[in-house]
């Protein structure tokens, strides 16, 4: 009988202001000789990145810096990074940045130890050999990939996203330092926060949900509702930054239950239209949640309650309907687009997006079965709002 539930996490999670200072110690714990740092040019230029370099230099640890990472990392960039890793004789991976950098590092590790191209590992759990030791240092509060078994990479030949994953690509250590997120501009803070919320909400509704994932997911939902607005309003509010860093981490652990239709449809918005992943999640969330409600009334009711909605005295259906409405209102309050029309997306690409969404690795995590015609209808609904 196949295993329905499995829960994975890094061997260590170090959380708190100043956590990045432990990087050199963590590398030494792997007896690492040379580190391959995966980040993007923006993060590499921030003052906060100096803490990463300082921690390595204090322990006399050499490193190679790789900054060819886009907002939606590509197979070409991953394969190029793997080649440089080998040429540089590195033995430890360090990812510093948002989900794109951490996903890139995971994917580079796959190719380094398993060979070929990252396109050879599109199926979940197709990775045979564990990646080199990976230390993940998030600078955003959204992806949760510092603790997850997934990576999201764009196939540049066919223009769709795929998700290599499995227990063999989980970071060994997550260093979560909320201070590193303080430089995020408001719009990125808002978008990445909606991404964290999408992980938690989809985990609750997933057919693979379990007590552990529910606990993390509902805690994350409450943290997002409490802290996302203040973090967007004042990026120097460290209480809000710390709350959102924990929300992203907990939502990442909740993803052990998989994601669902929001991610399956949202991934195509990034690969086809270039829409930021978090913005795409925020647009698709209310639409897909409304579609899924008949399959998970109790879960939607509980999500509405966790988001602070008043549901006392309401029928189960009325209470459940408040969940997608609350998500839509939060998206609006943050100043993010709520329709695909606002993003100047081309409706002509809907059939292509629906085709790739139907084969996305997140689809099995959706509580309600989807067919292509329904997915196209959902995209059209997202255009109208």
C-alpha positions in Angstrom: 0.0 0.0 0.0 1.5 3.4 -0.9 2.3 5.8 1.9 -0.2 8.7 2.0 1.4 10.8 4.7 5.1 11.7 5.2 6.6 14.6 7.0 10.1 15.9 6.3 12.1 18.9 7.6 15.7 20.1 7.8 18.0 18.6 10.4 18.3 22.0 12.0 16.4 25.2 12.0 18.2 28.2 13.6 15.7 31.1 14.0 16.2 34.6 15.3 18.0 37.9 14.8 21.7 37.2 14.3 21.2 33.7 13.1 23.3 34.4 9.9 26.4 34.8 12.2 26.3 31.0 12.7 26.9 30.3 9.0 30.7 29.6 9.3 30.1 27.2 12.2 27.4 25.4 10.2 29.7 25.0 7.2 32.4 23.6 9.5 30.0 21.1 10.8 30.0 19.5 7.3 33.8 19.8 7.2 33.3 22.0 4.2 36.4 23.3 2.4 34.8 25.6 -0.2 31.2 27.0 -0.4 29.1 27.7 -3.5 26.9 30.7 -2.7 23.8 30.9 -4.8 22.0 34.3 -4.7 21.0 37.1 -7.1 22.7 40.4 -7.9 20.3 42.5 -5.9 20.8 40.5 -2.6 24.6 40.2 -3.2 24.7 44.0 -3.3 22.9 44.6 0.0 24.7 45.5 3.2 23.1 42.5 5.0 24.9 40.2 2.6 28.2 41.2 4.2 27.1 39.2 7.3 27.2 36.1 5.1 30.6 36.8 3.8 32.0 37.9 7.2 30.8 34.7 8.9 32.7 32.6 6.3 35.8 34.7 6.4 36.0 34.5 10.2 36.3 30.7 9.8 38.7 31.0 6.8 36.2 29.4 4.5 36.7 30.0 0.8 33.7 30.5 -1.5 32.5 31.0 -5.1 29.6 33.4 -5.7 27.0 32.5 -8.3 24.4 35.3 -9.0 22.7 34.1 -12.2 19.3 33.7 -10.6 16.1 35.3 -12.0 12.8 35.8 -10.2 11.7 32.7 -12.0 14.9 30.5 -12.1 15.5 28.6 -15.4 16.9 25.3 -16.4 19.7 27.1 -18.3 20.8 29.0 -15.2 20.7 25.8 -13.0 22.7 23.7 -15.4 25.3 26.6 -15.8 25.5 26.8 -12.0 26.1 23.1 -11.6 28.9 23.3 -14.1 30.6 26.1 -12.2 30.1 24.3 -8.9 32.1 21.4 -10.2 34.8 23.5 -11.8 35.2 25.4 -8.5 35.7 22.2 -6.5 33.0 23.2 -4.0 31.5 20.8 -1.5 28.8 22.8 0.4 25.9 24.8 -1.0 24.7 28.1 0.6 21.5 29.8 -0.7 20.9 33.4 0.2 17.8 35.1 -1.0 14.1 34.4 -1.8 12.6 31.3 -3.1 14.3 31.7 -6.5 17.8 31.5 -5.0 17.0 28.6 -2.7 15.2 26.7 -5.4 18.1 27.3 -7.7 20.6 25.9 -5.1 18.5 22.8 -4.6 18.3 22.3 -8.4 22.0 22.9 -8.8 22.7 20.3 -6.1 20.5 17.8 -8.0 22.5 18.1 -11.2 25.9 18.1 -9.4 25.3 14.8 -7.7 23.0 13.1 -10.2 24.3 14.3 -13.6 22.5 15.4 -16.8 20.3 18.5 -16.9 17.7 19.6 -14.3 15.1 18.9 -17.0 15.8 15.2 -16.4 14.3 15.5 -12.9 10.8 16.9 -13.6 9.0 14.2 -11.8 8.7 14.3 -8.1 11.1 12.0 -6.2 13.1 11.3 -9.3 16.3 12.4 -7.6 18.4 9.3 -6.6 21.4 10.8 -4.9 21.1 13.4 -2.1 22.3 16.9 -3.0 25.5 18.3 -1.4 24.9 19.8 2.1 22.7 22.9 1.7 22.3 25.7 4.1 19.3 27.9 3.2 19.2 31.6 4.3 16.0 33.3 3.3 15.8 37.0 2.8 12.1 37.0 2.1 9.1 35.7 4.1 7.1 33.7 1.6 8.4 30.7 -0.2 9.2 28.5 2.9 11.6 26.6 0.6 14.2 26.8 3.3 12.4 23.9 5.0 10.6 22.3 2.0 11.3 19.3 -0.3 10.4 21.3 -3.4 12.0 23.5 -6.0 10.3 25.4 -8.9 12.2 25.7 -12.1 11.2 27.1 -15.6 11.6 24.9 -18.7 12.8 27.6 -21.1 12.2 25.4 -24.2 8.5 24.8 -23.6 7.8 27.7 -21.2 6.3 25.9 -18.2 7.3 25.4 -14.6 8.2 22.0 -13.1 8.9 21.0 -9.6 11.8 18.6 -8.9 11.6 17.4 -5.3 11.8 14.8 -2.7 13.4 14.1 0.6 16.9 14.2 -1.0 16.8 17.9 -1.8 15.7 19.3 1.6 18.3 21.8 3.1 20.4 20.3 5.9 20.2 23.6 7.8 17.8 26.6 7.6 19.3 29.8 9.0 16.3 32.1 9.4 17.3 35.6 10.4 14.4 38.1 10.3 16.8 41.0 10.1 17.7 39.9 6.6 14.2 40.5 5.4 14.1 44.2 6.5 15.4 45.4 3.1 12.4 44.0 1.2 10.4 46.8 -0.4 6.7 46.9 0.5 5.4 45.3 -2.8 7.7 42.3 -2.4 6.9 42.0 1.3 3.2 42.0 0.3 3.6 39.5 -2.5 5.8 37.0 -0.7 3.5 37.2 2.3 0.6 36.1 0.1 2.7 33.3 -1.1 3.2 32.1 2.5 -0.6 32.3 3.0 -1.2 30.2 -0.1 1.0 27.5 1.2 -0.8 27.3 4.5 -4.3 27.5 3.0 -3.6 24.8 0.4 -2.0 22.5 3.0 -5.2 22.7 5.1 -7.4 21.7 2.2 -5.0 19.0 0.8 -6.1 15.4 0.8 -2.6 14.7 2.2 -3.1 17.0 5.3 -2.1 15.5 8.6 -2.1 16.8 12.2 1.4 18.2 11.9 0.7 20.1 8.8 -2.6 21.5 10.1 -0.9 22.8 13.2 1.8 24.6 11.2 -0.7 25.8 8.6 -3.2 27.4 11.0 -0.5 29.0 13.0 1.0 30.5 9.8 -2.4 31.8 8.7 -2.9 33.6 12.0 0.6 35.0 11.8 0.1 36.3 8.3 -3.1 38.1 9.2 -1.5 39.7 12.3 1.9 40.7 10.8 1.7 41.1 7.0 0.0 44.4 7.0 2.3 46.0 9.6 5.4 44.6 7.8 4.2 46.2 4.5 3.4 49.5 6.2 6.8 49.7 8.0 9.6 47.5 6.9 11.7 48.4 10.0 9.0 46.9 12.3 11.1 43.9 13.5 8.2 42.3 15.4 6.2 42.2 12.2 9.3 40.9 10.3 9.9 38.2 12.8 6.2 37.2 12.7 6.3 36.9 8.9 9.6 35.0 8.9 8.0 32.4 11.3 4.8 32.4 9.2 6.8 31.6 6.0 8.8 28.8 7.8 5.6 27.2 9.3 3.8 27.4 6.0 6.8 25.8 4.4 6.6 22.9 6.8 2.9 22.7 6.2 3.7 22.0 2.5 4.5 18.5 3.5 0.8 18.1 2.6 1.5 19.4 -0.9 -0.1 22.5 -2.5 -3.0 22.4 -4.9 -4.8 24.2 -7.7 -3.7 27.7 -6.6 -0.1 26.7 -7.3 -0.9 24.6 -10.4 -2.7 27.5 -12.0 -0.4 30.2 -10.6 2.8 28.6 -11.8 1.7 29.1 -15.4 1.0 32.8 -14.8 4.7 33.3 -13.9 6.1 31.2 -16.8 3.8 32.5 -19.5 3.2 36.1 -18.3 6.1 36.8 -16.0 3.8 37.7 -13.1 5.5 37.6 -9.7 4.8 34.2 -8.0 3.3 35.8 -4.9 1.1 38.1 -6.9 -0.1 35.1 -9.0 -0.9 33.2 -5.8 -2.9 36.1 -4.5 -4.9 36.5 -7.7 -5.7 32.8 -8.0 -6.3 32.0 -4.3 -9.9 33.4 -3.9 -11.0 31.9 -7.3 -9.7 28.4 -6.6 -10.8 28.5 -3.0 -14.3 29.3 -4.1 -14.2 26.4 -6.6 -12.9 24.0 -4.0 -15.3 24.9 -1.2 -17.8 22.2 -1.9 -15.0 19.6 -1.3 -13.8 21.0 2.0 -16.5 23.0 3.8 -15.1 22.3 7.2 -11.6 23.3 6.3 -12.8 26.5 4.7 -14.8 27.4 7.7 -11.8 26.9 9.9 -9.6 29.0 7.6 -12.2 31.8 7.8 -12.1 31.6 11.6 -8.3 31.6 11.6 -8.3 34.8 9.5 -10.4 36.5 12.1 -13.8 36.3 10.3 -16.9 36.2 12.5 -18.7 33.0 11.7 -20.8 32.5 14.9 -24.4 31.8 14.0 -23.6 31.2 10.3 -24.4 28.0 8.4 -21.3 25.9 7.4 -21.7 27.1 3.8 -22.0 30.8 4.8 -19.0 30.5 7.1 -16.9 28.7 4.4 -17.7 31.4 1.9 -16.0 34.0 4.1 -12.5 32.4 3.6 -12.0 33.3 -0.1 -13.6 36.7 0.6 -11.1 37.4 3.4 -8.2 36.5 1.1 -9.4 38.8 -1.6 -9.9 41.6 0.9 -6.3 41.1 2.2 -4.9 41.2 -1.3 -6.8 44.5 -1.9 -5.7 46.0 1.3 -2.0 45.4 0.4 -2.4 47.2 -2.9 -1.7 44.1 -5.0 -3.5 43.3 -8.2 -6.6 41.2 -7.8 -7.3 40.4 -11.5 -5.2 39.2 -14.4 -6.5 42.1 -16.4 -4.6 44.4 -14.1 -1.4 42.5 -15.0 -2.0 43.0 -18.7 -2.1 39.2 -19.3 -3.2 37.9 -22.7 -6.4 35.9 -22.6 -5.3 34.1 -25.7 -2.8 32.1 -23.7 -5.5 30.6 -21.4 -5.8 27.2 -23.1 -2.0 26.8 -23.0 -1.9 27.8 -19.3 -4.7 25.3 -18.6 -2.9 22.5 -20.4 0.3 22.9 -18.3 -1.7 23.5 -15.1 -3.4 20.1 -15.6 -0.1 18.3 -15.5 1.5 20.4 -12.8 2.8 18.4 -9.8 0.6 20.4 -7.4 -2.7 19.1 -9.0 -2.9 15.9 -6.9 -3.0 18.1 -3.8 -6.2 19.8 -4.9 -9.2 18.7 -2.9 -11.6 18.9 -6.0 -10.8 17.2 -9.3 -10.1 19.6 -12.1 -10.5 19.2 -15.8 -9.1 21.5 -18.5 -12.4 23.2 -19.2 -12.8 24.1 -15.5 -9.3 25.4 -15.3 -9.9 27.6 -18.3 -13.1 28.9 -16.7 -11.1 29.6 -13.5 -8.5 31.6 -15.5 -11.3 33.6 -17.2 -12.8 34.3 -13.8 -9.5 35.6 -12.6 -9.4 38.0 -15.5 -12.8 39.4 -14.6 -12.4 39.5 -10.8 
